[in-house]
């Protein structure tokens, strides 16, 4: 019974960490997109 409780707690922690990973990946993607956007805007200005 105790081992089952420990496993359940570990599973919950694992789920939370997986969610954090997804969130951090999303933030990273957004940052990359923003950086690329800035780069593209500068490139267009240079063309014009």
MODELLER restraints for C-alpha pairs under 7 A, 6 or more apart:
rsr = mdl.restraints
at = mdl.atoms
